[in-house]
Amino acid sequence: MPEAPVRLLIADDHPIVRDGIRGMFAGDPGFEVVAEAGDGAQAVDLARALDPDVILMDLRMPRMDGVTAIRELARLGLKARVLVLTTYDTDSDVLPAIEAGATGYLLKDALREELARAVAAAARGEAALSPSVATRLLGQVRAPADPLSGRELEILDLIAQGTTNREAAARLFISEATVKTHLLHIYAKLGVNDRAAAVAAAFQRGLLPRG
């Protein structure tokens, strides 16, 4: 029996951009665009009504910006994962979005295949960062031979055991957003872009016990 398609909500204040994104997923049985929103407030309302799997969220929109919408979605406890899709990759855009609860951060110049992979990863609860965003975070957080903190090692160990961000947060008595922030720091310090690569790099450097 085939898997159900990933149900998408597109939130962007430019109709042409929404049309373009919808077109990128048209004809792919793995995805279904269930609705479009022109601002963050409408995105929250539609997410409550339609319960999508993933929301592609622009950041700079009228009425309610993307970061505020992400915080509201988290406050409401909705299951939808948020993948930021924007033209901005400055420090003041990236970190607030991730800390608010975004699962990933991609730029609008991403190729269709890259966007599809990122949406699928977000639906699984996995982080997805565009290379330029990962590089920016690396430059911001990483110092030469910057060691992982005790908390970062705890989180990395749990990730290596296969726990989700939510499960790791529950076991460590911290918020899921805090786990995501720690993961971004881990990625930056290890020079990687995702969970699997972080675990592999940690094993290679002897930061985690084998077996």
Secondary structure as UniProt FT lines:
FT   STRAND          6..11
FT   HELIX           15..25
FT   TURN            26..27
FT   TURN            29..30
FT   STRAND          31..37
FT   HELIX           40..50
FT   STRAND          54..57
FT   HELIX           66..76
FT   STRAND          81..86
FT   HELIX           91..100
FT   STRAND          104..107
FT   TURN            108..109
FT   HELIX           112..123
FT   TURN            124..125
FT   STRAND          128..129
FT   HELIX           131..141
FT   TURN            144..145
FT   HELIX           150..160
FT   TURN            161..162
FT   HELIX           165..172
FT   HELIX           176..190
FT   HELIX           195..204
FT   TURN            205..206
//
